[in-house]
Amino acid sequence: MLTLFSLLTALPAVLALHLLEPELVLPAFSALLFVEAGFAVIAARLLHSPDSADDITLWDLAGGFTLIGCAAAVFGEPDQAALFLTEQGDPRPQSRP
């Protein structure tokens, strides 16, 4: 399970590095990690595995994805996140004094 989630994180991150502009990578990576944390929570709720302190559970993965997603959001600047969430094709309106 850990390998599956690692691949699901690494492959889109590598694609984002090549397909997106550099200032959009952190907001996109942050959004990806929050989505993966949601999937890990859903999987943890559906698959009831025995609790053991020795093993990594899906709840641990969800927490890790959330933590790393928050860190990526903090390191990215707010205008980069706004740029990621707005449509890229429309030109920005010029403000008049």
C-alpha positions as a printed NumPy array, in Angstrom:
array([[  0.   ,   0.   ,   0.   ],
       [  2.876,   2.328,   0.817],
       [  4.398,   1.651,  -2.608],
       [  1.109,   2.415,  -4.335],
       [  0.704,   5.756,  -2.597],
       [  4.363,   6.585,  -3.229],
       [  3.909,   6.008,  -6.938],
       [  0.68 ,   7.998,  -6.93 ],
       [  2.582,  10.896,  -5.401],
       [  5.829,  10.701,  -7.353],
       [  4.436,  10.296, -10.868],
       [  2.141,  13.353, -10.847],
       [  4.855,  15.395,  -9.133],
       [  7.349,  14.582, -11.885],
       [  4.747,  15.357, -14.536],
       [  3.923,  18.661, -12.83 ],
       [  7.593,  19.645, -12.892],
       [  7.702,  19.142, -16.641],
       [  4.257,  20.419, -17.628],
       [  3.624,  23.386, -15.336],
       [  5.388,  26.669, -14.941],
       [  7.829,  26.642, -12.002],
       [  5.746,  28.993,  -9.866],
       [  2.709,  26.69 , -10.162],
       [  4.389,  23.46 ,  -9.039],
       [  4.03 ,  23.952,  -5.265],
       [  0.3  ,  24.849,  -5.317],
       [ -0.401,  21.918,  -7.65 ],
       [  1.639,  19.538,  -5.499],
       [ -0.143,  20.774,  -2.373],
       [ -3.565,  20.186,  -3.933],
       [ -2.464,  16.726,  -5.093],
       [ -1.348,  15.761,  -1.595],
       [ -4.623,  16.933,  -0.035],
       [ -6.558,  14.823,  -2.538],
       [ -4.36 ,  11.806,  -1.797],
       [ -4.874,  12.353,   1.936],
       [ -8.608,  12.222,   1.313],
       [ -8.268,   8.968,  -0.617],
       [ -6.121,   7.51 ,   2.169],
       [ -8.778,   8.435,   4.746],
       [-11.51 ,   6.826,   2.647],
       [ -9.403,   3.691,   2.208],
       [ -8.649,   3.601,   5.95 ],
       [-12.34 ,   3.834,   6.777],
       [-13.27 ,   1.09 ,   4.296],
       [-10.404,  -1.291,   5.083],
       [-10.461,  -2.024,   8.771],
       [ -6.958,  -3.231,   9.494],
       [ -5.915,  -4.267,  12.988],
       [ -4.246,  -1.487,  14.924],
       [ -0.619,  -2.209,  15.603],
       [  2.049,   0.189,  16.792],
       [  4.65 ,  -1.631,  14.688],
       [  3.056,  -1.087,  11.264],
       [  2.383,   2.014,   9.219],
       [ -1.362,   2.373,   8.727],
       [ -3.386,   4.257,   6.157],
       [ -4.138,   6.828,   8.829],
       [ -0.393,   7.483,   9.102],
       [ -0.191,   7.974,   5.34 ],
       [ -3.139,  10.378,   5.39 ],
       [ -1.468,  12.4  ,   8.119],
       [  1.827,  12.441,   6.242],
       [  0.17 ,  13.569,   3.008],
       [ -1.646,  16.329,   4.877],
       [  1.518,  17.491,   6.621],
       [  3.55 ,  17.606,   3.413],
       [  0.648,  19.287,   1.571],
       [  0.521,  21.997,   4.251],
       [  4.281,  22.489,   3.98 ],
       [  4.06 ,  22.846,   0.2  ],
       [  1.249,  25.375,   0.618],
       [  3.289,  27.371,   3.146],
       [  6.379,  27.479,   0.932],
       [  4.337,  28.583,  -2.066],
       [  3.253,  32.197,  -2.2  ],
       [ -0.443,  33.188,  -2.185],
       [ -0.298,  34.814,  -5.603],
       [  1.037,  31.534,  -7.026],
       [ -1.951,  29.653,  -5.616],
       [ -4.308,  32.284,  -7.01 ],
       [ -2.608,  31.971, -10.391],
       [ -3.006,  28.189, -10.238],
       [ -6.716,  28.453,  -9.44 ],
       [ -7.577,  31.077, -12.082],
       [ -7.965,  30.374, -15.741],
       [ -4.671,  30.538, -17.577],
       [ -6.039,  31.591, -20.971],
       [ -7.622,  34.883, -19.929],
       [ -5.402,  37.954, -19.857],
       [ -5.37 ,  39.88 , -16.619],
       [ -7.356,  43.099, -16.675],
       [ -5.28 ,  46.23 , -16.46 ],
       [ -6.072,  48.406, -13.461],
       [ -6.613,  52.038, -14.198],
       [ -5.38 ,  54.73 , -11.838]])
